[in-house]
Amino acid sequence: SKRILSGMRSSNPRLHIGNYEGALRNWVDLQEQGYHMFCMVADWHALTTMYENAGEVSRNAREVAKDYVAAGIDPVRSPVFIQSHVKEHAELHMLLSMITPLGWLERTPTYKEKQADLGSAEREPYGLLGYPVLQTADILLYKPYGVPVGRDQAPHLEIGNDIGQRFNRLYNVEVFPEYKYLIPQDETRAKLPGLDMRKMSKSYDNCIYLSDTEDQTAEKIKSAFTTPTKIRKTDPGIPEGCAVCQYLKVYSPTWQTQWQEDRDGLRGCMQNKKECTEAINEYFRPMRQRRAQLDDATIEGILADGAIRAREVAQATMSEVRAAMGIY
Ligand code: TYM
């Protein structure tokens, strides 16, 4: 199969450049290589933490879809759709939840982190535990060749293949082929650091957004973490630990020279920051312009069409699933 499925939660109306480097940039590349991309907005997954603001999650979903298109996803070739518009995701999630051992879910590192954040069991929704099962349903419905994501999603992808293989074994079928994990080779892109050098994440407030203005980008880079012991221009820098140098590596064609000069004390942080801002703004300028031109009606049409095309594939898989289980 030349099909690819991936998605992003709509917990935020805007994607950050970590989402772009870890996943979206690869989606566009795969589309250009001729793969059949299915680009989902995971609104139900966002509800595991934002159930009180379900309306906001739904509105955000439209904005996330705009970022997909602005980044180069062509909705004519690559259906863009919202998870909750394709009810088969809920049906497969429910059926897979019957065959998924509880221990696999309790052991998931992302679950343990979220559980720790929430504190008490009273505040921990049942849906949070099933998060990877819903993600597995998202993926398996499309029987993809691969799933392009950032490094943090690897544990979920492993559970997904395990559940798929367990289904095949239980019902003695070959409904779900194993899929590949398409994570960027370059670790900087697979886990892009934020302005403070922790992982870029909305919850750390350390993000540069795809749709930030050039001035907002400049302001953020000004405040970014650099080599703490590099006070004067002539002090040696450690580019591996400097957020600005990390972004230069991703966005500046001449990063190798810039890194060497930083190490040798031949350039200061001010110059790095100026060149970094220019490199980022230049890279994202066409996307930001495209995004500004996308209106709500256009995106609503794209999503309606995407849901129809996604549903076609999802319904075919559900027929196979029910037949394999003997449900009629
Ligand atoms: P989410 O919404 O947290 O993130 C969306 C994508 O962005 C990647 N990512 C990063 N990559 C590099 N550096 C970073 N700092 C960074 N932050 C985020 C994530 O790895 C992800 O690829 N569970 C998923 C959404 C989902 C999904 C799916 C993905 C739902 N169903 C089916 C694939 C297939 C999530 O929460 O991603």
Residues whose N, C-alpha, C, O or C-beta is under 5 A from the ligand:
A	BS01	TYM	L5 S6 G7 M8 R9 G18 N19 E21 G22 A23 A42 H45 Q135 D138 I139 P148 V149 G150 R151 D152 Q153 R189 A190 K191 L192 K199 M200
